[in-house]
């Protein structure tokens, strides 16, 4: 295959199709939410600076909810099945990532409240 044919295949969506963009975005948002959730949970374990952990917990819940919503939206609007190149498998993986971010954020908020009760 010549270089012009390769460029033409990539332009037509042969390399990464438009259907995968939504799934990749949902995956990235889900992973970002997990990272924020883990950092907030690590901060919540400390007795100092619970405000940062509280903000991180709320941010993880918000980002996780957005990631899950994007994944579900992509699942609802995608046509075809797994392996067709429309990003269906990526969207399926993004749903638990977003839910995991929500759960980590919730756990960080719970630890912040427990730390506040212990200091009072």
BATIPA-677244 format. One line per 4 residues: number of its first residue (from 1); their letters; for each residue z, y, x negated of C-alpha. Coordinates in pm, 1 decimal. Layout:
<atoms>
NUM) a) Z,Y,X ~ ...
</atoms>
This chain:
<atoms>
1) xxxx) 0.0,0.0,0.0 ~ -98.2,336.1,-142.1 ~ 134.7,631.3,-162.3 ~ -44.9,810.6,120.8
5) xxxx) -5.0,505.4,345.2 ~ 366.3,491.4,257.9 ~ 407.7,859.0,343.2 ~ 222.5,807.4,668.7
9) xxxx) 446.8,512.7,762.8 ~ 756.3,720.3,684.5 ~ 623.6,1009.4,892.5 ~ 562.2,779.1,1188.5
13) xxxx) 919.0,655.9,1174.7 ~ 859.7,343.1,969.5 ~ 1140.7,418.9,723.1 ~ 1403.3,565.7,951.6
17) xxxx) 1310.8,604.7,1313.8 ~ 1428.7,878.1,1545.5 ~ 1634.8,621.5,1735.3 ~ 1859.6,564.7,1436.6
21) xxxx) 1953.8,929.3,1400.0 ~ 2198.1,926.8,1690.0 ~ 2361.8,606.7,1569.1 ~ 2390.9,739.4,1213.7
25) xxxx) 2548.1,1058.2,1343.3 ~ 2798.2,860.6,1551.1 ~ 2880.9,643.3,1249.7 ~ 2935.9,946.2,1026.5
29) xxxx) 3160.0,1116.5,1282.2 ~ 3357.2,794.1,1331.8 ~ 3413.6,749.2,958.3 ~ 3513.7,1114.7,926.4
33) xxxx) 3765.1,1067.5,1205.9 ~ 3909.8,761.3,1032.8 ~ 3950.4,952.4,706.7 ~ 4122.8,1241.8,882.9
37) xxxx) 4345.0,995.0,1069.4 ~ 4448.9,811.3,752.2 ~ 4529.9,1138.8,576.7 ~ 4732.3,1260.1,874.0
41) xxxx) 4918.7,929.9,890.5 ~ 4999.7,951.1,520.4 ~ 5131.5,1305.5,564.6 ~ 5335.5,1207.2,869.1
45) xxxx) 5531.4,957.1,659.3 ~ 5676.2,1240.6,453.6 ~ 5962.4,1448.4,579.9 ~ 5815.5,1773.8,454.3
49) xxxx) 5507.4,1946.2,601.6 ~ 5486.9,1768.6,936.0 ~ 5278.6,2058.7,1065.4 ~ 4980.9,1949.9,854.8
53) xxxx) 5016.0,1595.9,982.9 ~ 5031.8,1719.0,1341.0 ~ 4713.3,1922.4,1295.5 ~ 4543.0,1627.3,1126.0
57) xxxx) 4648.2,1395.0,1407.7 ~ 4501.0,1623.0,1671.2 ~ 4183.1,1662.6,1464.5 ~ 4150.2,1285.0,1423.5
61) xxxx) 4184.3,1236.0,1798.0 ~ 3921.5,1502.1,1866.8 ~ 3673.0,1377.7,1606.9 ~ 3725.2,1014.9,1710.5
65) xxxx) 3662.6,1102.0,2073.2 ~ 3341.2,1283.6,1983.2 ~ 3224.4,990.7,1768.4 ~ 3295.8,740.5,2043.6
69) xxxx) 3120.9,960.8,2299.2 ~ 2812.1,993.2,2079.7 ~ 2801.2,617.6,2026.0 ~ 2835.4,540.1,2395.8
73) xxxx) 2569.3,798.1,2479.2 ~ 2335.3,639.8,2226.3 ~ 2406.8,293.5,2365.7 ~ 2333.9,411.5,2718.0
77) xxxx) 2004.4,578.7,2630.5 ~ 1860.5,336.2,2374.1 ~ 1587.5,98.2,2473.2 ~ 1527.4,-246.2,2330.5
81) xxxx) 1773.5,-475.0,2164.9 ~ 1930.5,-525.9,1825.5 ~ 1678.8,-536.4,1541.8 ~ 1421.8,-315.6,1710.7
85) xxxx) 1496.6,-17.6,1487.8 ~ 1651.4,203.4,1752.2 ~ 2002.5,206.3,1603.8 ~ 2169.3,-9.5,1865.1
89) xxxx) 2378.6,-204.9,1613.0 ~ 2490.1,116.6,1442.7 ~ 2606.8,256.3,1775.0 ~ 2795.2,-64.9,1850.6
93) xxxx) 2975.6,-35.3,1515.4 ~ 3048.5,333.9,1573.1 ~ 3246.9,269.9,1893.8 ~ 3542.1,92.1,1724.0
97) xxxx) 3533.5,342.7,1437.7 ~ 3583.5,629.8,1681.4 ~ 3852.6,442.6,1872.3 ~ 4026.8,362.6,1544.3
101) xxxx) 4030.9,731.8,1457.4 ~ 4187.7,810.2,1795.7 ~ 4455.3,545.8,1741.3 ~ 4534.3,668.2,1389.2
105) xxxx) 4563.9,1026.0,1513.7 ~ 4794.7,914.8,1792.9 ~ 5011.2,721.6,1548.2 ~ 5034.3,1027.1,1320.9
109) xxxx) 5148.2,1241.4,1614.2 ~ 5408.0,980.2,1709.6 ~ 5546.2,976.4,1355.5 ~ 5562.9,1357.3,1353.2
113) xxxx) 5767.8,1355.3,1674.0 ~ 6000.2,1090.0,1536.0 ~ 6049.4,1291.8,1216.8 ~ 6126.5,1602.0,1424.2
117) xxxx) 6391.7,1414.1,1624.5 ~ 6557.3,1283.1,1308.2 ~ 6591.9,1631.1,1155.7 ~ 6743.6,1791.0,1468.0
</atoms>
